Amino acid sequence: TQVKESLEKEINRLLKDGVTADEVRKAIAYSIGEHEIGLQTRSATVLEYARSIYSGEGVQGLANYARFIRGVTPEQVKNTAEAYFKPQLLRAAVVRGVKK
């Protein structure tokens, strides 16, 4: 299918070429923005503090999010892709809704 081919093409590109500094910069900006938007409700903020505390980061973990994300490099993205995207292990499933 086209979706599977598109995914395979993008995964192969990541494995071969990695990502550009510009792609990482945009992804960082997006991730930080989404994180900030996600903290706009009291319940989301409380849950994020709880996650931070239980993961061992402590309450400062919430404040450190942007700093940690800004530290991501194209090399780290490529290494992560190589560690997790193994073409020989690729499996695809088609999920369809129920006809009404």
Phi and psi in radians as a Rosetta constraint file:
Dihedral C 1 N 2 CA 2 C 2 CIRCULARHARMONIC -1.142 0.35
Dihedral N 2 CA 2 C 2 N 3 CIRCULARHARMONIC -0.666 0.35
Dihedral C 2 N 3 CA 3 C 3 CIRCULARHARMONIC -1.103 0.35
Dihedral N 3 CA 3 C 3 N 4 CIRCULARHARMONIC -0.832 0.35
Dihedral C 3 N 4 CA 4 C 4 CIRCULARHARMONIC -1.058 0.35
Dihedral N 4 CA 4 C 4 N 5 CIRCULARHARMONIC -0.773 0.35
Dihedral C 4 N 5 CA 5 C 5 CIRCULARHARMONIC -1.094 0.35
Dihedral N 5 CA 5 C 5 N 6 CIRCULARHARMONIC -0.709 0.35
Dihedral C 5 N 6 CA 6 C 6 CIRCULARHARMONIC -1.130 0.35
Dihedral N 6 CA 6 C 6 N 7 CIRCULARHARMONIC -0.745 0.35
Dihedral C 6 N 7 CA 7 C 7 CIRCULARHARMONIC -1.111 0.35
Dihedral N 7 CA 7 C 7 N 8 CIRCULARHARMONIC -0.794 0.35
Dihedral C 7 N 8 CA 8 C 8 CIRCULARHARMONIC -1.063 0.35
Dihedral N 8 CA 8 C 8 N 9 CIRCULARHARMONIC -0.714 0.35
Dihedral C 8 N 9 CA 9 C 9 CIRCULARHARMONIC -1.098 0.35
Dihedral N 9 CA 9 C 9 N 10 CIRCULARHARMONIC -0.779 0.35
Dihedral C 9 N 10 CA 10 C 10 CIRCULARHARMONIC -1.192 0.35
Dihedral N 10 CA 10 C 10 N 11 CIRCULARHARMONIC -0.715 0.35
Dihedral C 10 N 11 CA 11 C 11 CIRCULARHARMONIC -1.096 0.35
Dihedral N 11 CA 11 C 11 N 12 CIRCULARHARMONIC -0.769 0.35
Dihedral C 11 N 12 CA 12 C 12 CIRCULARHARMONIC -1.085 0.35
Dihedral N 12 CA 12 C 12 N 13 CIRCULARHARMONIC -0.664 0.35
Dihedral C 12 N 13 CA 13 C 13 CIRCULARHARMONIC -1.113 0.35
Dihedral N 13 CA 13 C 13 N 14 CIRCULARHARMONIC -0.769 0.35
Dihedral C 13 N 14 CA 14 C 14 CIRCULARHARMONIC -1.068 0.35
Dihedral N 14 CA 14 C 14 N 15 CIRCULARHARMONIC -0.755 0.35
Dihedral C 14 N 15 CA 15 C 15 CIRCULARHARMONIC -1.184 0.35
Dihedral N 15 CA 15 C 15 N 16 CIRCULARHARMONIC -0.651 0.35
Dihedral C 15 N 16 CA 16 C 16 CIRCULARHARMONIC -1.412 0.35
Dihedral N 16 CA 16 C 16 N 17 CIRCULARHARMONIC -0.892 0.35
Dihedral C 16 N 17 CA 17 C 17 CIRCULARHARMONIC -1.851 0.35
Dihedral N 17 CA 17 C 17 N 18 CIRCULARHARMONIC -0.276 0.35
Dihedral C 17 N 18 CA 18 C 18 CIRCULARHARMONIC 1.255 0.35
Dihedral N 18 CA 18 C 18 N 19 CIRCULARHARMONIC -2.693 0.35
Dihedral C 18 N 19 CA 19 C 19 CIRCULARHARMONIC -2.147 0.35
Dihedral N 19 CA 19 C 19 N 20 CIRCULARHARMONIC 2.769 0.35
Dihedral C 19 N 20 CA 20 C 20 CIRCULARHARMONIC -1.472 0.35
Dihedral N 20 CA 20 C 20 N 21 CIRCULARHARMONIC 2.822 0.35
Dihedral C 20 N 21 CA 21 C 21 CIRCULARHARMONIC -1.056 0.35
Dihedral N 21 CA 21 C 21 N 22 CIRCULARHARMONIC -0.617 0.35
Dihedral C 21 N 22 CA 22 C 22 CIRCULARHARMONIC -1.162 0.35
Dihedral N 22 CA 22 C 22 N 23 CIRCULARHARMONIC -0.711 0.35
Dihedral C 22 N 23 CA 23 C 23 CIRCULARHARMONIC -1.081 0.35
Dihedral N 23 CA 23 C 23 N 24 CIRCULARHARMONIC -0.737 0.35
Dihedral C 23 N 24 CA 24 C 24 CIRCULARHARMONIC -1.153 0.35
Dihedral N 24 CA 24 C 24 N 25 CIRCULARHARMONIC -0.743 0.35
Dihedral C 24 N 25 CA 25 C 25 CIRCULARHARMONIC -1.031 0.35
Dihedral N 25 CA 25 C 25 N 26 CIRCULARHARMONIC -0.789 0.35
Dihedral C 25 N 26 CA 26 C 26 CIRCULARHARMONIC -1.146 0.35
Dihedral N 26 CA 26 C 26 N 27 CIRCULARHARMONIC -0.717 0.35
Dihedral C 26 N 27 CA 27 C 27 CIRCULARHARMONIC -1.142 0.35
Dihedral N 27 CA 27 C 27 N 28 CIRCULARHARMONIC -0.664 0.35
Dihedral C 27 N 28 CA 28 C 28 CIRCULARHARMONIC -1.113 0.35
Dihedral N 28 CA 28 C 28 N 29 CIRCULARHARMONIC -0.843 0.35
Dihedral C 28 N 29 CA 29 C 29 CIRCULARHARMONIC -1.041 0.35
Dihedral N 29 CA 29 C 29 N 30 CIRCULARHARMONIC -0.756 0.35
Dihedral C 29 N 30 CA 30 C 30 CIRCULARHARMONIC -1.108 0.35
Dihedral N 30 CA 30 C 30 N 31 CIRCULARHARMONIC -0.819 0.35
Dihedral C 30 N 31 CA 31 C 31 CIRCULARHARMONIC -1.090 0.35
Dihedral N 31 CA 31 C 31 N 32 CIRCULARHARMONIC -0.757 0.35
Dihedral C 31 N 32 CA 32 C 32 CIRCULARHARMONIC -1.147 0.35
Dihedral N 32 CA 32 C 32 N 33 CIRCULARHARMONIC -0.747 0.35
Dihedral C 32 N 33 CA 33 C 33 CIRCULARHARMONIC -1.077 0.35
Dihedral N 33 CA 33 C 33 N 34 CIRCULARHARMONIC -0.798 0.35
Dihedral C 33 N 34 CA 34 C 34 CIRCULARHARMONIC -1.080 0.35
Dihedral N 34 CA 34 C 34 N 35 CIRCULARHARMONIC -0.696 0.35
Dihedral C 34 N 35 CA 35 C 35 CIRCULARHARMONIC -1.096 0.35
Dihedral N 35 CA 35 C 35 N 36 CIRCULARHARMONIC -0.795 0.35
Dihedral C 35 N 36 CA 36 C 36 CIRCULARHARMONIC -1.106 0.35
Dihedral N 36 CA 36 C 36 N 37 CIRCULARHARMONIC -0.753 0.35
Dihedral C 36 N 37 CA 37 C 37 CIRCULARHARMONIC -1.088 0.35
Dihedral N 37 CA 37 C 37 N 38 CIRCULARHARMONIC -0.692 0.35
Dihedral C 37 N 38 CA 38 C 38 CIRCULARHARMONIC -1.143 0.35
Dihedral N 38 CA 38 C 38 N 39 CIRCULARHARMONIC -0.323 0.35
Dihedral C 38 N 39 CA 39 C 39 CIRCULARHARMONIC -1.643 0.35
Dihedral N 39 CA 39 C 39 N 40 CIRCULARHARMONIC 0.192 0.35
Dihedral C 39 N 40 CA 40 C 40 CIRCULARHARMONIC -1.322 0.35
Dihedral N 40 CA 40 C 40 N 41 CIRCULARHARMONIC -0.261 0.35
Dihedral C 40 N 41 CA 41 C 41 CIRCULARHARMONIC -1.797 0.35
Dihedral N 41 CA 41 C 41 N 42 CIRCULARHARMONIC 2.653 0.35
Dihedral C 41 N 42 CA 42 C 42 CIRCULARHARMONIC -1.071 0.35
Dihedral N 42 CA 42 C 42 N 43 CIRCULARHARMONIC -0.753 0.35
Dihedral C 42 N 43 CA 43 C 43 CIRCULARHARMONIC -1.124 0.35
Dihedral N 43 CA 43 C 43 N 44 CIRCULARHARMONIC -0.671 0.35
Dihedral C 43 N 44 CA 44 C 44 CIRCULARHARMONIC -1.139 0.35
Dihedral N 44 CA 44 C 44 N 45 CIRCULARHARMONIC -0.691 0.35
Dihedral C 44 N 45 CA 45 C 45 CIRCULARHARMONIC -1.141 0.35
Dihedral N 45 CA 45 C 45 N 46 CIRCULARHARMONIC -0.763 0.35
Dihedral C 45 N 46 CA 46 C 46 CIRCULARHARMONIC -1.072 0.35
Dihedral N 46 CA 46 C 46 N 47 CIRCULARHARMONIC -0.788 0.35
Dihedral C 46 N 47 CA 47 C 47 CIRCULARHARMONIC -1.094 0.35
Dihedral N 47 CA 47 C 47 N 48 CIRCULARHARMONIC -0.655 0.35
Dihedral C 47 N 48 CA 48 C 48 CIRCULARHARMONIC -1.192 0.35
Dihedral N 48 CA 48 C 48 N 49 CIRCULARHARMONIC -0.689 0.35
Dihedral C 48 N 49 CA 49 C 49 CIRCULARHARMONIC -1.092 0.35
Dihedral N 49 CA 49 C 49 N 50 CIRCULARHARMONIC -0.745 0.35
Dihedral C 49 N 50 CA 50 C 50 CIRCULARHARMONIC -1.070 0.35
Dihedral N 50 CA 50 C 50 N 51 CIRCULARHARMONIC -0.776 0.35
Dihedral C 50 N 51 CA 51 C 51 CIRCULARHARMONIC -1.041 0.35
Dihedral N 51 CA 51 C 51 N 52 CIRCULARHARMONIC -0.733 0.35
Dihedral C 51 N 52 CA 52 C 52 CIRCULARHARMONIC -1.121 0.35
Dihedral N 52 CA 52 C 52 N 53 CIRCULARHARMONIC -0.771 0.35
Dihedral C 52 N 53 CA 53 C 53 CIRCULARHARMONIC -1.178 0.35
Dihedral N 53 CA 53 C 53 N 54 CIRCULARHARMONIC -0.839 0.35
Dihedral C 53 N 54 CA 54 C 54 CIRCULARHARMONIC -1.251 0.35
Dihedral N 54 CA 54 C 54 N 55 CIRCULARHARMONIC -0.342 0.35
Dihedral C 54 N 55 CA 55 C 55 CIRCULARHARMONIC -1.482 0.35
Dihedral N 55 CA 55 C 55 N 56 CIRCULARHARMONIC -0.086 0.35
Dihedral C 55 N 56 CA 56 C 56 CIRCULARHARMONIC 1.654 0.35
Dihedral N 56 CA 56 C 56 N 57 CIRCULARHARMONIC -0.026 0.35
Dihedral C 56 N 57 CA 57 C 57 CIRCULARHARMONIC -1.369 0.35
Dihedral N 57 CA 57 C 57 N 58 CIRCULARHARMONIC -0.433 0.35
Dihedral C 57 N 58 CA 58 C 58 CIRCULARHARMONIC 1.388 0.35
Dihedral N 58 CA 58 C 58 N 59 CIRCULARHARMONIC 3.130 0.35
Dihedral C 58 N 59 CA 59 C 59 CIRCULARHARMONIC -1.103 0.35
Dihedral N 59 CA 59 C 59 N 60 CIRCULARHARMONIC -0.435 0.35
Dihedral C 59 N 60 CA 60 C 60 CIRCULARHARMONIC -1.204 0.35
Dihedral N 60 CA 60 C 60 N 61 CIRCULARHARMONIC -0.258 0.35
Dihedral C 60 N 61 CA 61 C 61 CIRCULARHARMONIC -1.027 0.35
Dihedral N 61 CA 61 C 61 N 62 CIRCULARHARMONIC -0.613 0.35
Dihedral C 61 N 62 CA 62 C 62 CIRCULARHARMONIC -1.117 0.35
Dihedral N 62 CA 62 C 62 N 63 CIRCULARHARMONIC -0.742 0.35
Dihedral C 62 N 63 CA 63 C 63 CIRCULARHARMONIC -1.261 0.35
Dihedral N 63 CA 63 C 63 N 64 CIRCULARHARMONIC -0.410 0.35
Dihedral C 63 N 64 CA 64 C 64 CIRCULARHARMONIC -1.488 0.35
Dihedral N 64 CA 64 C 64 N 65 CIRCULARHARMONIC -0.145 0.35
Dihedral C 64 N 65 CA 65 C 65 CIRCULARHARMONIC -0.926 0.35
Dihedral N 65 CA 65 C 65 N 66 CIRCULARHARMONIC -0.957 0.35
Dihedral C 65 N 66 CA 66 C 66 CIRCULARHARMONIC -1.060 0.35
Dihedral N 66 CA 66 C 66 N 67 CIRCULARHARMONIC -0.687 0.35
Dihedral C 66 N 67 CA 67 C 67 CIRCULARHARMONIC -1.119 0.35
Dihedral N 67 CA 67 C 67 N 68 CIRCULARHARMONIC -0.750 0.35
Dihedral C 67 N 68 CA 68 C 68 CIRCULARHARMONIC -1.134 0.35
Dihedral N 68 CA 68 C 68 N 69 CIRCULARHARMONIC -0.779 0.35
Dihedral C 68 N 69 CA 69 C 69 CIRCULARHARMONIC -1.126 0.35
Dihedral N 69 CA 69 C 69 N 70 CIRCULARHARMONIC -0.699 0.35
Dihedral C 69 N 70 CA 70 C 70 CIRCULARHARMONIC -1.105 0.35
Dihedral N 70 CA 70 C 70 N 71 CIRCULARHARMONIC -0.319 0.35
Dihedral C 70 N 71 CA 71 C 71 CIRCULARHARMONIC -1.445 0.35
Dihedral N 71 CA 71 C 71 N 72 CIRCULARHARMONIC -0.091 0.35
Dihedral C 71 N 72 CA 72 C 72 CIRCULARHARMONIC -1.213 0.35
Dihedral N 72 CA 72 C 72 N 73 CIRCULARHARMONIC 2.367 0.35
Dihedral C 72 N 73 CA 73 C 73 CIRCULARHARMONIC -2.039 0.35
Dihedral N 73 CA 73 C 73 N 74 CIRCULARHARMONIC 2.768 0.35
Dihedral C 73 N 74 CA 74 C 74 CIRCULARHARMONIC -0.977 0.35
Dihedral N 74 CA 74 C 74 N 75 CIRCULARHARMONIC -0.640 0.35
Dihedral C 74 N 75 CA 75 C 75 CIRCULARHARMONIC -1.086 0.35
Dihedral N 75 CA 75 C 75 N 76 CIRCULARHARMONIC -0.737 0.35
Dihedral C 75 N 76 CA 76 C 76 CIRCULARHARMONIC -1.112 0.35
Dihedral N 76 CA 76 C 76 N 77 CIRCULARHARMONIC -0.698 0.35
Dihedral C 76 N 77 CA 77 C 77 CIRCULARHARMONIC -1.100 0.35
Dihedral N 77 CA 77 C 77 N 78 CIRCULARHARMONIC -0.779 0.35
Dihedral C 77 N 78 CA 78 C 78 CIRCULARHARMONIC -1.108 0.35
Dihedral N 78 CA 78 C 78 N 79 CIRCULARHARMONIC -0.764 0.35
Dihedral C 78 N 79 CA 79 C 79 CIRCULARHARMONIC -1.093 0.35
Dihedral N 79 CA 79 C 79 N 80 CIRCULARHARMONIC -0.687 0.35
Dihedral C 79 N 80 CA 80 C 80 CIRCULARHARMONIC -1.165 0.35
Dihedral N 80 CA 80 C 80 N 81 CIRCULARHARMONIC -0.742 0.35
Dihedral C 80 N 81 CA 81 C 81 CIRCULARHARMONIC -1.042 0.35
Dihedral N 81 CA 81 C 81 N 82 CIRCULARHARMONIC -0.754 0.35
Dihedral C 81 N 82 CA 82 C 82 CIRCULARHARMONIC -1.129 0.35
Dihedral N 82 CA 82 C 82 N 83 CIRCULARHARMONIC -0.590 0.35
Dihedral C 82 N 83 CA 83 C 83 CIRCULARHARMONIC -1.300 0.35
Dihedral N 83 CA 83 C 83 N 84 CIRCULARHARMONIC -0.592 0.35
Dihedral C 83 N 84 CA 84 C 84 CIRCULARHARMONIC -1.928 0.35
Dihedral N 84 CA 84 C 84 N 85 CIRCULARHARMONIC -0.427 0.35
Dihedral C 84 N 85 CA 85 C 85 CIRCULARHARMONIC -1.738 0.35
Dihedral N 85 CA 85 C 85 N 86 CIRCULARHARMONIC 1.546 0.35
Dihedral C 85 N 86 CA 86 C 86 CIRCULARHARMONIC -1.771 0.35
Dihedral N 86 CA 86 C 86 N 87 CIRCULARHARMONIC 1.879 0.35
Dihedral C 86 N 87 CA 87 C 87 CIRCULARHARMONIC -0.920 0.35
Dihedral N 87 CA 87 C 87 N 88 CIRCULARHARMONIC -0.629 0.35
Dihedral C 87 N 88 CA 88 C 88 CIRCULARHARMONIC -1.208 0.35
Dihedral N 88 CA 88 C 88 N 89 CIRCULARHARMONIC -0.277 0.35
Dihedral C 88 N 89 CA 89 C 89 CIRCULARHARMONIC -1.809 0.35
Dihedral N 89 CA 89 C 89 N 90 CIRCULARHARMONIC 0.057 0.35
Dihedral C 89 N 90 CA 90 C 90 CIRCULARHARMONIC -1.101 0.35
Dihedral N 90 CA 90 C 90 N 91 CIRCULARHARMONIC 2.249 0.35
Dihedral C 90 N 91 CA 91 C 91 CIRCULARHARMONIC -2.266 0.35
Dihedral N 91 CA 91 C 91 N 92 CIRCULARHARMONIC 2.548 0.35
Dihedral C 91 N 92 CA 92 C 92 CIRCULARHARMONIC -2.227 0.35
Dihedral N 92 CA 92 C 92 N 93 CIRCULARHARMONIC 2.509 0.35
Dihedral C 92 N 93 CA 93 C 93 CIRCULARHARMONIC -2.300 0.35
Dihedral N 93 CA 93 C 93 N 94 CIRCULARHARMONIC 2.477 0.35
Dihedral C 93 N 94 CA 94 C 94 CIRCULARHARMONIC -1.810 0.35
Dihedral N 94 CA 94 C 94 N 95 CIRCULARHARMONIC 2.133 0.35
Dihedral C 94 N 95 CA 95 C 95 CIRCULARHARMONIC -2.000 0.35
Dihedral N 95 CA 95 C 95 N 96 CIRCULARHARMONIC 2.155 0.35
Dihedral C 95 N 96 CA 96 C 96 CIRCULARHARMONIC -2.150 0.35
Dihedral N 96 CA 96 C 96 N 97 CIRCULARHARMONIC 2.615 0.35
Dihedral C 96 N 97 CA 97 C 97 CIRCULARHARMONIC -1.327 0.35
Dihedral N 97 CA 97 C 97 N 98 CIRCULARHARMONIC 3.028 0.35
Dihedral C 97 N 98 CA 98 C 98 CIRCULARHARMONIC -1.478 0.35
Dihedral N 98 CA 98 C 98 N 99 CIRCULARHARMONIC 2.332 0.35
Dihedral C 98 N 99 CA 99 C 99 CIRCULARHARMONIC -1.185 0.35
Dihedral N 99 CA 99 C 99 N 100 CIRCULARHARMONIC 2.401 0.35
